[in-house]
Amino acid sequence: MWAYEKKLQYPVNIKNNNPKLAQAIIDQLGGPDGELAASMRYLNQRYAAPYAQVKGVLTDIGTEELAHLEIVSAILYQLTRNLTIEQIKASGFDTYFVDHTAGIYPAGASGMPFTAAYFQSKGDPVTDLVEDLAADGAARLGRPLKNYRNSYPYYMK
Amino acid sequence: MNGTNLMRAIQMYDFYLYELNLYLDTHPTDRKALDLFKKYTEMRTAAYDAYTSKYGPITAEQSSTNERFNWVDDPWPWERSAN
């Protein structure tokens, strides 16, 4: 089972809203290489793990990805507070806003909703491990918007 | 320490403990890592107890007052005032 602790793993306190930035960062919530995909990948793959140490690692990192998911959601929540209609239109956030207003919805930066098709669970630990390596590599490459790099630290991967 | 600083301390200890946890998952007999895990668990517990006795529960069962189930009180973690 899981237990909830009423705190973030890493603090989030953002003074100024920024819907354009939110539209990029949302990729880490529900995008193809986001935290939700990472968590679901590890937590589903763990049942095929042959050794106790592998079961432990997959359980613990799958759990930690959920803590990362909450950090990303807090960032998105704070970046989209008190938006004006002008801000929403000018930033390009209007396409998301039509579907969800400022609700937190697991989608990628392109607007594609999260899907379990982003990850695999093949019942074979070596196959799963190779898939994990590919996903981790993709997550580290996922920084095409260099201006946002400072808001997008490596430890969220 | 005030509530914010205590929470920062807990977050720092937890961050370090989680890394040690992951290392120990694959190196369960590493003496040095085991000692560090024990040492920082104790420091974390002290900060955790200081926080929850003064500033509110981190888990629901720590809601200890008879008048009010303060687990449900604001702020929740994603709100700026909680950070």
gemmi code that builds the backbone of each chain (N, CA, C; Angstrom):
import gemmi

chains = {
    "A": [
        ("MET", (0.837, -1.187, 0.000), (0.000, 0.000, 0.000), (0.880, 1.248, 0.000)),
        ("TRP", (0.222, 2.368, -0.060), (0.982, 3.617, -0.030), (0.444, 4.511, 1.079)),
        ("ALA", (1.325, 5.364, 1.615), (0.911, 6.329, 2.625), (1.244, 7.727, 2.114)),
        ("TYR", (0.378, 8.687, 2.405), (0.616, 10.049, 1.946), (1.230, 10.885, 3.058)),
        ("GLU", (2.269, 11.639, 2.709), (2.821, 12.635, 3.621), (2.463, 14.006, 3.086)),
        ("LYS", (1.947, 14.848, 3.987), (1.436, 16.150, 3.575), (2.592, 17.143, 3.431)),
        ("LYS", (3.422, 16.914, 2.440), (4.554, 17.798, 2.134), (5.070, 17.457, 0.750)),
        ("LEU", (5.724, 18.436, 0.114), (6.367, 18.141, -1.165), (7.757, 17.568, -0.910)),
        ("GLN", (8.236, 16.758, -1.838), (9.602, 16.248, -1.710), (10.607, 17.397, -1.851)),
        ("TYR", (10.250, 18.382, -2.670), (11.099, 19.557, -2.857), (10.168, 20.769, -2.918)),
        ("PRO", (10.506, 21.857, -2.200), (9.553, 22.971, -2.103), (9.316, 23.689, -3.428)),
        ("VAL", (8.098, 24.162, -3.614), (7.729, 24.942, -4.802), (7.040, 26.216, -4.334)),
        ("ASN", (7.631, 27.362, -4.666), (7.040, 28.647, -4.279), (7.327, 29.644, -5.399)),
        ("ILE", (6.382, 29.774, -6.333), (6.579, 30.566, -7.553), (5.783, 31.871, -7.450)),
        ("LYS", (6.497, 32.989, -7.509), (5.839, 34.301, -7.313), (4.971, 34.703, -8.496)),
        ("ASN", (5.493, 34.579, -9.714), (4.797, 35.104, -10.895), (4.226, 33.979, -11.744)),
        ("ASN", (2.959, 34.117, -12.129), (2.385, 33.094, -13.007), (3.027, 33.157, -14.396)),
        ("ASN", (2.912, 32.093, -15.155), (3.546, 32.034, -16.473), (2.949, 30.863, -17.252)),
        ("PRO", (1.805, 31.104, -17.927), (1.112, 30.000, -18.604), (1.923, 29.377, -19.740)),
        ("LYS", (2.786, 30.165, -20.370), (3.588, 29.606, -21.458), (4.578, 28.567, -20.917)),
        ("LEU", (5.190, 28.913, -19.798), (6.110, 27.977, -19.155), (5.365, 26.713, -18.711)),
        ("ALA", (4.155, 26.906, -18.184), (3.349, 25.759, -17.756), (3.093, 24.807, -18.917)),
        ("GLN", (2.884, 25.375, -20.084), (2.581, 24.541, -21.246), (3.763, 23.677, -21.671)),
        ("ALA", (4.974, 24.113, -21.346), (6.151, 23.269, -21.612), (6.359, 22.263, -20.487)),
        ("ILE", (6.226, 22.739, -19.254), (6.515, 21.878, -18.092), (5.507, 20.742, -17.962)),
        ("ILE", (4.299, 20.942, -18.497), (3.281, 19.899, -18.373), (3.731, 18.584, -19.019)),
        ("ASP", (4.705, 18.674, -19.921), (5.233, 17.447, -20.520), (5.793, 16.492, -19.457)),
        ("GLN", (6.279, 17.083, -18.344), (6.812, 16.253, -17.258), (5.709, 15.618, -16.422)),
        ("LEU", (4.475, 16.068, -16.586), (3.346, 15.452, -15.890), (2.804, 14.278, -16.716)),
        ("GLY", (2.277, 14.612, -17.894), (1.592, 13.573, -18.669), (2.168, 13.332, -20.044)),
        ("GLY", (3.399, 13.764, -20.274), (4.034, 13.549, -21.569), (4.623, 12.149, -21.703)),
        ("PRO", (5.134, 11.825, -22.874), (5.640, 10.469, -23.133), (6.806, 10.069, -22.231)),
        ("ASP", (7.557, 11.044, -21.739), (8.679, 10.730, -20.846), (8.510, 11.430, -19.501)),
        ("GLY", (7.285, 11.651, -19.097), (7.007, 12.370, -17.847), (7.033, 11.463, -16.625)),
        ("GLU", (6.726, 12.075, -15.492), (6.806, 11.356, -14.215), (5.733, 10.273, -14.078)),
        ("LEU", (4.567, 10.528, -14.634), (3.494, 9.530, -14.541), (3.882, 8.265, -15.317)),
        ("ALA", (4.425, 8.455, -16.510), (4.877, 7.304, -17.304), (5.990, 6.565, -16.568)),
        ("ALA", (6.896, 7.328, -15.954), (8.015, 6.703, -15.234), (7.487, 5.873, -14.061)),
        ("SER", (6.591, 6.470, -13.274), (6.065, 5.769, -12.113), (5.319, 4.496, -12.521)),
        ("MET", (4.431, 4.628, -13.505), (3.638, 3.471, -13.923), (4.523, 2.376, -14.521)),
        ("ARG", (5.561, 2.802, -15.210), (6.511, 1.852, -15.789), (7.110, 0.971, -14.691)),
        ("TYR", (7.713, 1.615, -13.677), (8.417, 0.857, -12.638), (7.450, 0.051, -11.770)),
        ("LEU", (6.326, 0.665, -11.414), (5.416, -0.022, -10.484), (4.717, -1.214, -11.136)),
        ("ASN", (4.557, -1.178, -12.451), (3.970, -2.345, -13.121), (5.017, -3.400, -13.462)),
        ("GLN", (6.207, -2.940, -13.789), (7.259, -3.894, -14.162), (7.777, -4.701, -12.973)),
        ("ARG", (7.581, -4.189, -11.760), (8.229, -4.824, -10.598), (7.763, -6.263, -10.362)),
        ("TYR", (6.570, -6.598, -10.819), (6.054, -7.953, -10.570), (6.819, -9.026, -11.331)),
        ("ALA", (7.539, -8.603, -12.383), (8.341, -9.560, -13.150), (9.773, -9.637, -12.629)),
        ("ALA", (10.074, -8.870, -11.569), (11.445, -8.838, -11.055), (11.801, -10.162, -10.387)),
        ("PRO", (12.940, -10.739, -10.748), (13.297, -12.061, -10.241), (14.002, -12.042, -8.890)),
        ("TYR", (14.590, -10.894, -8.499), (15.378, -10.844, -7.271), (14.836, -9.772, -6.325)),
        ("ALA", (15.017, -10.033, -5.029), (14.517, -9.110, -4.002), (15.046, -7.693, -4.212)),
        ("GLN", (16.326, -7.580, -4.573), (16.910, -6.237, -4.719), (16.254, -5.475, -5.864)),
        ("VAL", (15.896, -6.206, -6.922), (15.246, -5.559, -8.068), (13.822, -5.156, -7.701)),
        ("LYS", (13.131, -6.022, -6.967), (11.778, -5.669, -6.482), (11.841, -4.411, -5.634)),
        ("GLY", (12.865, -4.342, -4.773), (13.021, -3.178, -3.897), (13.275, -1.905, -4.688)),
        ("VAL", (14.211, -1.971, -5.635), (14.551, -0.772, -6.419), (13.336, -0.287, -7.198)),
        ("LEU", (12.641, -1.199, -7.870), (11.499, -0.780, -8.697), (10.373, -0.198, -7.842)),
        ("THR", (10.142, -0.800, -6.668), (9.126, -0.260, -5.761), (9.511, 1.141, -5.305)),
        ("ASP", (10.768, 1.304, -4.907), (11.188, 2.592, -4.335), (11.271, 3.695, -5.388)),
        ("ILE", (11.788, 3.378, -6.580), (11.866, 4.461, -7.575), (10.489, 4.737, -8.167)),
        ("GLY", (9.638, 3.728, -8.286), (8.268, 3.958, -8.755), (7.503, 4.851, -7.798)),
        ("THR", (7.770, 4.686, -6.504), (7.149, 5.535, -5.484), (7.696, 6.955, -5.554)),
        ("GLU", (9.029, 7.061, -5.722), (9.621, 8.398, -5.768), (9.113, 9.191, -6.979)),
        ("GLU", (8.865, 8.507, -8.092), (8.349, 9.223, -9.272), (6.989, 9.864, -8.963)),
        ("LEU", (6.212, 9.235, -8.076), (4.932, 9.847, -7.682), (5.156, 11.136, -6.891)),
        ("ALA", (6.231, 11.159, -6.096), (6.572, 12.399, -5.386), (6.990, 13.474, -6.394)),
        ("HIS", (7.725, 13.057, -7.428), (8.104, 14.009, -8.489), (6.863, 14.521, -9.228)),
        ("LEU", (5.931, 13.625, -9.457), (4.676, 14.001, -10.129), (3.984, 15.127, -9.354)),
        ("GLU", (3.996, 15.010, -8.038), (3.345, 16.021, -7.206), (4.092, 17.360, -7.268)),
        ("ILE", (5.426, 17.311, -7.364), (6.207, 18.554, -7.504), (5.845, 19.236, -8.819)),
        ("VAL", (5.795, 18.460, -9.906), (5.462, 19.025, -11.216), (4.052, 19.624, -11.187)),
        ("SER", (3.117, 18.923, -10.559), (1.747, 19.431, -10.467), (1.694, 20.737, -9.671)),
        ("ALA", (2.479, 20.821, -8.600), (2.513, 22.050, -7.798), (3.071, 23.208, -8.625)),
        ("ILE", (4.097, 22.938, -9.434), (4.660, 23.963, -10.324), (3.583, 24.442, -11.295)),
        ("LEU", (2.873, 23.496, -11.903), (1.832, 23.861, -12.876), (0.708, 24.646, -12.215)),
        ("TYR", (0.324, 24.194, -11.031), (-0.738, 24.875, -10.288), (-0.349, 26.328, -10.017)),
        ("GLN", (0.860, 26.530, -9.542), (1.273, 27.894, -9.177), (1.532, 28.765, -10.408)),
        ("LEU", (1.968, 28.183, -11.494), (2.208, 28.956, -12.720), (0.918, 29.409, -13.393)),
        ("THR", (-0.208, 28.801, -13.031), (-1.471, 29.115, -13.722), (-2.511, 29.744, -12.794)),
        ("ARG", (-2.044, 30.335, -11.678), (-2.965, 31.050, -10.787), (-3.282, 32.427, -11.349)),
        ("ASN", (-4.511, 32.898, -11.133), (-4.887, 34.294, -11.400), (-4.526, 34.780, -12.798)),
        ("LEU", (-4.772, 33.968, -13.800), (-4.475, 34.378, -15.176), (-5.547, 35.336, -15.683)),
        ("THR", (-5.129, 36.276, -16.519), (-6.103, 37.133, -17.191), (-6.393, 36.550, -18.577)),
        ("ILE", (-7.537, 36.931, -19.143), (-7.886, 36.455, -20.482), (-6.803, 36.860, -21.489)),
        ("GLU", (-6.277, 38.066, -21.322), (-5.225, 38.551, -22.233), (-3.998, 37.661, -22.148)),
        ("GLN", (-3.603, 37.328, -20.936), (-2.440, 36.449, -20.737), (-2.667, 35.092, -21.391)),
        ("ILE", (-3.859, 34.569, -21.199), (-4.175, 33.234, -21.726), (-4.088, 33.231, -23.249)),
        ("LYS", (-4.624, 34.272, -23.866), (-4.601, 34.345, -25.330), (-3.185, 34.582, -25.853)),
        ("ALA", (-2.483, 35.539, -25.256), (-1.162, 35.931, -25.765), (-0.125, 34.817, -25.580)),
        ("SER", (-0.288, 33.990, -24.538), (0.735, 32.984, -24.237), (0.579, 31.713, -25.065)),
        ("GLY", (-0.578, 31.527, -25.678), (-0.825, 30.263, -26.370), (-1.428, 29.211, -25.453)),
        ("PHE", (-1.683, 29.598, -24.202), (-2.287, 28.674, -23.238), (-3.772, 28.463, -23.540)),
        ("ASP", (-4.310, 29.259, -24.479), (-5.752, 29.194, -24.763), (-6.193, 27.812, -25.249)),
        ("THR", (-5.345, 27.099, -25.967), (-5.743, 25.779, -26.469), (-5.963, 24.798, -25.308)),
        ("TYR", (-5.088, 24.867, -24.304), (-5.248, 24.032, -23.115), (-6.460, 24.501, -22.305)),
        ("PHE", (-6.595, 25.826, -22.209), (-7.633, 26.419, -21.373), (-9.035, 26.037, -21.847)),
        ("VAL", (-9.214, 25.926, -23.162), (-10.520, 25.535, -23.708), (-10.897, 24.133, -23.211)),
        ("ASP", (-9.924, 23.253, -23.148), (-10.203, 21.875, -22.717), (-10.309, 21.717, -21.199)),
        ("HIS", (-9.469, 22.413, -20.440), (-9.328, 22.101, -19.005), (-9.394, 23.317, -18.093)),
        ("THR", (-9.631, 24.522, -18.610), (-9.357, 25.778, -17.879), (-7.975, 25.630, -17.233)),
        ("ALA", (-7.832, 25.980, -15.955), (-6.509, 25.836, -15.334), (-6.410, 24.535, -14.527)),
        ("GLY", (-7.295, 23.593, -14.812), (-7.226, 22.304, -14.131), (-5.961, 21.558, -14.516)),
        ("ILE", (-5.436, 20.784, -13.551), (-4.229, 20.010, -13.816), (-4.640, 18.691, -14.469)),
        ("TYR", (-4.256, 18.516, -15.710), (-4.646, 17.324, -16.466), (-3.380, 16.688, -17.050)),
        ("PRO", (-3.224, 15.373, -16.881), (-1.991, 14.744, -17.368), (-1.968, 14.620, -18.892)),
        ("ALA", (-1.375, 15.620, -19.509), (-1.198, 15.629, -20.960), (0.239, 16.026, -21.253)),
        ("GLY", (0.663, 15.834, -22.484), (1.992, 16.272, -22.896), (1.962, 17.723, -23.365)),
        ("ALA", (3.134, 18.250, -23.729), (3.221, 19.650, -24.173), (2.416, 19.874, -25.446)),
        ("SER", (2.233, 18.833, -26.240), (1.481, 18.965, -27.484), (-0.027, 18.880, -27.247)),
        ("GLY", (-0.449, 18.577, -26.006), (-1.862, 18.449, -25.694), (-2.365, 17.020, -25.705)),
        ("MET", (-1.504, 16.105, -26.152), (-1.865, 14.679, -26.188), (-2.094, 14.169, -24.757)),
        ("PRO", (-3.291, 13.609, -24.484), (-3.528, 13.084, -23.130), (-2.581, 11.932, -22.790)),
        ("PHE", (-2.308, 11.775, -21.507), (-1.459, 10.663, -21.081), (-2.059, 9.334, -21.513)),
        ("THR", (-1.205, 8.417, -21.943), (-1.671, 7.083, -22.299), (-0.658, 6.040, -21.830)),
        ("ALA", (-1.179, 4.893, -21.394), (-0.300, 3.799, -20.967), (0.500, 3.244, -22.133)),
        ("ALA", (0.151, 3.641, -23.360), (0.919, 3.197, -24.530), (2.338, 3.780, -24.523)),
        ("TYR", (2.610, 4.741, -23.624), (3.956, 5.337, -23.533), (4.985, 4.381, -22.945)),
        ("PHE", (4.525, 3.352, -22.232), (5.515, 2.470, -21.594), (5.176, 1.005, -21.829)),
        ("GLN", (6.101, 0.174, -21.467), (5.925, -1.260, -21.661), (6.067, -2.017, -20.344)),
        ("SER", (5.482, -3.202, -20.308), (5.676, -4.141, -19.218), (5.534, -5.509, -19.856)),
        ("LYS", (6.688, -6.179, -20.044), (6.700, -7.377, -20.877), (6.825, -8.672, -20.083)),
        ("GLY", (6.906, -8.582, -18.772), (7.024, -9.813, -17.988), (8.398, -10.446, -18.063)),
        ("ASP", (9.346, -9.725, -18.663), (10.716, -10.228, -18.766), (11.644, -9.127, -18.274)),
        ("PRO", (12.405, -9.398, -17.217), (13.176, -8.321, -16.582), (14.212, -7.671, -17.501)),
        ("VAL", (14.837, -8.441, -18.378), (15.858, -7.853, -19.257), (15.195, -6.934, -20.288)),
        ("THR", (14.100, -7.397, -20.874), (13.362, -6.555, -21.822), (12.890, -5.276, -21.139)),
        ("ASP", (12.342, -5.406, -19.928), (11.856, -4.236, -19.190), (13.000, -3.269, -18.871)),
        ("LEU", (14.149, -3.827, -18.494), (15.288, -2.973, -18.150), (15.746, -2.158, -19.362)),
        ("VAL", (15.786, -2.802, -20.516), (16.191, -2.083, -21.737), (15.190, -0.958, -22.033)),
        ("GLU", (13.928, -1.234, -21.825), (12.890, -0.223, -22.024), (13.063, 0.924, -21.026)),
        ("ASP", (13.426, 0.594, -19.788), (13.663, 1.632, -18.775), (14.827, 2.532, -19.192)),
        ("LEU", (15.893, 1.909, -19.705), (17.067, 2.687, -20.125), (16.700, 3.642, -21.245)),
        ("ALA", (15.911, 3.163, -22.201), (15.482, 4.018, -23.314), (14.638, 5.180, -22.792)),
        ("ALA", (13.750, 4.891, -21.853), (12.874, 5.932, -21.311), (13.671, 6.965, -20.529)),
        ("ASP", (14.653, 6.489, -19.744), (15.460, 7.425, -18.969), (16.293, 8.306, -19.893)),
        ("GLY", (16.818, 7.732, -20.965), (17.566, 8.519, -21.945), (16.680, 9.569, -22.589)),
        ("ALA", (15.451, 9.196, -22.920), (14.506, 10.133, -23.538), (14.159, 11.251, -22.566)),
        ("ALA", (14.001, 10.897, -21.286), (13.655, 11.912, -20.287), (14.779, 12.931, -20.152)),
        ("ARG", (16.032, 12.454, -20.236), (17.163, 13.386, -20.109), (17.327, 14.248, -21.357)),
        ("LEU", (16.898, 13.731, -22.510), (16.968, 14.518, -23.741), (15.842, 15.537, -23.832)),
        ("GLY", (14.809, 15.360, -23.011), (13.599, 16.152, -23.181), (13.716, 17.593, -22.729)),
        ("ARG", (14.702, 18.294, -23.207), (14.853, 19.703, -22.823), (15.072, 20.570, -24.055)),
        ("PRO", (14.155, 20.533, -25.013), (14.397, 21.271, -26.248), (14.309, 22.775, -26.062)),
        ("LEU", (13.624, 23.230, -25.028), (13.450, 24.666, -24.827), (14.491, 25.145, -23.829)),
        ("LYS", (15.655, 25.499, -24.326), (16.795, 25.750, -23.440), (16.560, 26.908, -22.479)),
        ("ASN", (15.730, 27.867, -22.877), (15.463, 28.997, -21.993), (14.810, 28.552, -20.700)),
        ("TYR", (14.182, 27.402, -20.741), (13.447, 26.930, -19.572), (14.283, 26.009, -18.705)),
        ("ARG", (15.528, 25.856, -19.071), (16.352, 24.856, -18.423), (16.409, 25.033, -16.901)),
        ("ASN", (16.484, 26.284, -16.478), (16.628, 26.531, -15.034), (15.384, 26.126, -14.255)),
        ("SER", (14.246, 26.069, -14.932), (13.023, 25.666, -14.251), (12.782, 24.169, -14.382)),
        ("TYR", (13.746, 23.468, -14.857), (13.527, 22.124, -15.343), (14.684, 21.235, -14.900)),
        ("PRO", (14.912, 21.188, -13.581), (16.165, 20.577, -13.114), (16.231, 19.066, -13.311)),
        ("TYR", (17.454, 18.566, -13.356), (17.675, 17.166, -13.710), (17.060, 16.219, -12.693)),
        ("TYR", (16.924, 16.654, -11.428), (16.440, 15.713, -10.403), (14.965, 15.425, -10.501)),
        ("MET", (14.265, 16.097, -11.447), (12.836, 15.776, -11.637), (12.670, 14.590, -12.562)),
        ("LYS", (13.740, 14.126, -13.099), (13.635, 13.017, -14.069), (13.342, 11.728, -13.342)),
    ],
    "B": [
        ("MET", (13.822, 26.705, 15.607), (13.537, 26.783, 14.171), (12.049, 27.000, 13.922)),
        ("ASN", (11.696, 27.852, 12.976), (10.280, 28.026, 12.645), (9.787, 26.880, 11.750)),
        ("GLY", (8.486, 26.898, 11.452), (7.903, 25.783, 10.718), (8.523, 25.576, 9.351)),
        ("THR", (8.760, 26.686, 8.635), (9.331, 26.572, 7.282), (10.729, 25.961, 7.329)),
        ("ASN", (11.537, 26.438, 8.277), (12.900, 25.898, 8.372), (12.905, 24.434, 8.799)),
        ("LEU", (11.991, 24.070, 9.696), (11.902, 22.664, 10.104), (11.490, 21.791, 8.928)),
        ("MET", (10.528, 22.282, 8.134), (10.101, 21.530, 6.961), (11.257, 21.380, 5.962)),
        ("ARG", (12.036, 22.451, 5.774), (13.221, 22.371, 4.904), (14.184, 21.300, 5.407)),
        ("ALA", (14.377, 21.283, 6.716), (15.291, 20.291, 7.296), (14.777, 18.880, 7.025)),
        ("ILE", (13.472, 18.677, 7.228), (12.883, 17.357, 6.969), (13.062, 16.984, 5.497)),
        ("GLN", (12.809, 17.937, 4.618), (12.939, 17.665, 3.182), (14.378, 17.316, 2.818)),
        ("MET", (15.326, 18.005, 3.424), (16.738, 17.707, 3.137), (17.128, 16.316, 3.648)),
        ("TYR", (16.725, 16.012, 4.877), (17.029, 14.681, 5.415), (16.367, 13.591, 4.564)),
        ("ASP", (15.112, 13.830, 4.180), (14.390, 12.839, 3.377), (15.061, 12.615, 2.022)),
        ("PHE", (15.526, 13.716, 1.444), (16.189, 13.615, 0.137), (17.435, 12.728, 0.250)),
        ("TYR", (18.229, 13.000, 1.275), (19.454, 12.240, 1.493), (19.125, 10.781, 1.819)),
        ("LEU", (18.114, 10.587, 2.675), (17.731, 9.224, 3.068), (17.212, 8.428, 1.874)),
        ("TYR", (16.500, 9.102, 0.969), (15.979, 8.386, -0.191), (17.106, 7.905, -1.094)),
        ("GLU", (18.113, 8.759, -1.269), (19.267, 8.346, -2.077), (19.986, 7.175, -1.425)),
        ("LEU", (20.150, 7.247, -0.104), (20.778, 6.138, 0.616), (19.933, 4.871, 0.501)),
        ("ASN", (18.621, 5.036, 0.598), (17.675, 3.924, 0.465), (17.886, 3.203, -0.878)),
        ("LEU", (17.952, 3.989, -1.943), (18.116, 3.384, -3.276), (19.468, 2.691, -3.402)),
        ("TYR", (20.500, 3.305, -2.834), (21.823, 2.689, -2.867), (21.817, 1.373, -2.081)),
        ("LEU", (21.174, 1.430, -0.900), (21.143, 0.234, -0.050), (20.297, -0.890, -0.666)),
        ("ASP", (19.336, -0.542, -1.506), (18.537, -1.579, -2.176), (19.445, -2.549, -2.941)),
        ("THR", (20.484, -1.996, -3.524), (21.385, -2.855, -4.321), (22.698, -3.147, -3.602)),
        ("HIS", (22.923, -2.505, -2.433), (24.139, -2.758, -1.641), (23.737, -2.931, -0.179)),
        ("PRO", (22.884, -3.967, 0.106), (22.258, -4.045, 1.439), (23.221, -4.346, 2.590)),
        ("THR", (24.485, -4.656, 2.301), (25.419, -4.928, 3.406), (26.519, -3.880, 3.511)),
        ("ASP", (26.370, -2.768, 2.828), (27.392, -1.713, 2.874), (27.366, -1.025, 4.238)),
        ("ARG", (28.392, -1.303, 5.021), (28.449, -0.857, 6.416), (28.347, 0.674, 6.538)),
        ("LYS", (29.108, 1.368, 5.691), (29.148, 2.833, 5.777), (27.771, 3.430, 5.446)),
        ("ALA", (27.150, 2.893, 4.402), (25.825, 3.406, 4.016), (24.791, 3.102, 5.094)),
        ("LEU", (24.906, 1.927, 5.715), (23.980, 1.575, 6.797), (24.116, 2.527, 7.970)),
        ("ASP", (25.372, 2.865, 8.314), (25.603, 3.807, 9.418), (25.020, 5.184, 9.097)),
        ("LEU", (25.243, 5.639, 7.855), (24.707, 6.942, 7.446), (23.184, 6.933, 7.480)),
        ("PHE", (22.604, 5.813, 7.047), (21.142, 5.717, 7.018), (20.573, 5.840, 8.431)),
        ("LYS", (21.229, 5.157, 9.361), (20.786, 5.194, 10.761), (20.937, 6.602, 11.328)),
        ("LYS", (22.100, 7.208, 11.090), (22.394, 8.537, 11.627), (21.382, 9.572, 11.116)),
        ("TYR", (21.125, 9.571, 9.803), (20.232, 10.592, 9.250), (18.762, 10.291, 9.516)),
        ("THR", (18.441, 9.020, 9.740), (17.079, 8.689, 10.162), (16.782, 9.296, 11.527)),
        ("GLU", (17.779, 9.221, 12.431), (17.594, 9.807, 13.763), (17.434, 11.323, 13.685)),
        ("MET", (18.237, 11.975, 12.847), (18.148, 13.429, 12.689), (16.812, 13.816, 12.055)),
        ("ARG", (16.386, 13.010, 11.118), (15.106, 13.261, 10.458), (13.963, 13.130, 11.463)),
        ("THR", (14.013, 12.090, 12.268), (12.955, 11.864, 13.254), (12.851, 13.031, 14.230)),
        ("ALA", (13.986, 13.565, 14.656), (13.978, 14.693, 15.589), (13.305, 15.912, 14.947)),
        ("ALA", (13.665, 16.205, 13.700), (13.069, 17.353, 13.001), (11.575, 17.120, 12.757)),
        ("TYR", (11.246, 15.882, 12.407), (9.859, 15.500, 12.121), (8.985, 15.672, 13.367)),
        ("ASP", (9.485, 15.183, 14.516), (8.721, 15.290, 15.758), (8.554, 16.752, 16.171)),
        ("ALA", (9.618, 17.538, 16.002), (9.543, 18.957, 16.352), (8.500, 19.652, 15.479)),
        ("TYR", (8.466, 19.307, 14.204), (7.509, 19.932, 13.295), (6.068, 19.540, 13.636)),
        ("THR", (5.817, 18.248, 13.749), (4.432, 17.795, 13.910), (3.859, 18.159, 15.282)),
        ("SER", (4.724, 18.326, 16.293), (4.202, 18.696, 17.608), (3.759, 20.160, 17.637)),
        ("LYS", (4.287, 20.979, 16.729), (4.024, 22.424, 16.769), (3.211, 22.931, 15.583)),
        ("TYR", (3.450, 22.389, 14.390), (2.937, 23.042, 13.184), (1.897, 22.229, 12.420)),
        ("GLY", (1.522, 21.075, 12.935), (0.466, 20.329, 12.253), (0.945, 18.996, 11.727)),
        ("PRO", (-0.021, 18.129, 11.394), (0.297, 16.761, 11.018), (0.903, 16.638, 9.616)),
        ("ILE", (1.792, 15.677, 9.439), (2.296, 15.323, 8.108), (1.579, 14.054, 7.623)),
        ("THR", (1.145, 13.230, 8.585), (0.272, 12.100, 8.244), (-1.016, 12.231, 9.069)),
        ("ALA", (-2.100, 11.645, 8.567), (-3.430, 11.883, 9.155), (-3.505, 11.477, 10.627)),
        ("GLU", (-2.813, 10.412, 10.998), (-2.955, 9.927, 12.377), (-2.313, 10.867, 13.395)),
        ("GLN", (-1.577, 11.867, 12.894), (-0.984, 12.843, 13.814), (-1.956, 13.975, 14.172)),
        ("SER", (-3.160, 13.922, 13.613), (-4.196, 14.892, 14.005), (-4.636, 14.556, 15.414)),
        ("SER", (-4.108, 15.273, 16.387), (-4.224, 14.783, 17.765), (-5.196, 15.567, 18.634)),
        ("THR", (-5.698, 16.704, 18.143), (-6.579, 17.467, 19.024), (-7.970, 16.835, 19.065)),
        ("ASN", (-8.656, 17.038, 20.179), (-9.997, 16.486, 20.327), (-11.035, 17.317, 19.587)),
        ("GLU", (-10.728, 18.600, 19.415), (-11.715, 19.517, 18.835), (-11.773, 19.444, 17.329)),
        ("ARG", (-10.637, 19.158, 16.717), (-10.567, 19.410, 15.297), (-9.630, 18.423, 14.614)),
        ("PHE", (-10.071, 17.875, 13.492), (-9.230, 16.982, 12.687), (-8.371, 17.881, 11.787)),
        ("ASN", (-7.236, 18.344, 12.327), (-6.490, 19.390, 11.620), (-5.661, 18.875, 10.436)),
        ("TRP", (-5.722, 17.588, 10.211), (-5.124, 17.018, 8.993), (-5.648, 17.724, 7.750)),
        ("VAL", (-6.919, 18.084, 7.800), (-7.581, 18.609, 6.608), (-7.312, 20.114, 6.406)),
        ("ASP", (-6.675, 20.750, 7.374), (-6.488, 22.204, 7.305), (-5.539, 22.629, 6.175)),
        ("ASP", (-5.795, 23.810, 5.622), (-4.859, 24.453, 4.696), (-3.622, 24.899, 5.462)),
        ("PRO", (-2.496, 25.053, 4.778), (-2.306, 24.837, 3.346), (-1.989, 23.387, 3.003)),
        ("TRP", (-2.365, 22.990, 1.819), (-1.938, 21.703, 1.283), (-0.625, 21.897, 0.516)),
        ("PRO", (0.108, 20.822, 0.260), (1.508, 20.987, -0.168), (1.727, 21.767, -1.469)),
        ("TRP", (0.743, 21.801, -2.360), (0.969, 22.457, -3.636), (0.729, 23.964, -3.565)),
        ("GLU", (0.275, 24.421, -2.391), (-0.002, 25.851, -2.248), (1.245, 26.606, -1.789)),
        ("ARG", (1.396, 27.823, -2.326), (2.610, 28.591, -2.043), (2.859, 28.751, -0.553)),
        ("SER", (1.796, 28.970, 0.211), (1.983, 29.244, 1.639), (2.484, 28.022, 2.410)),
        ("ALA", (2.442, 26.853, 1.786), (2.994, 25.660, 2.441), (4.496, 25.542, 2.184)),
        ("ASN", (5.009, 26.399, 1.301), (6.408, 26.264, 0.906), (7.223, 27.523, 1.194)),
    ],
}
model = gemmi.Model(1)
for chain_id, residues in chains.items():
    chain = gemmi.Chain(chain_id)
    for i, (resn, *xyz) in enumerate(residues, 1):
        res = gemmi.Residue()
        res.name, res.seqid = resn, gemmi.SeqId(i, " ")
        for name, pos in zip(("N", "CA", "C"), xyz):
            atom = gemmi.Atom()
            atom.name, atom.element = name, gemmi.Element(name[0])
            atom.pos, atom.b_iso = gemmi.Position(*pos), 0.0
            res.add_atom(atom)
        chain.add_residue(res)
    model.add_chain(chain)
structure = gemmi.Structure()
structure.add_model(model)
structure.setup_entities()
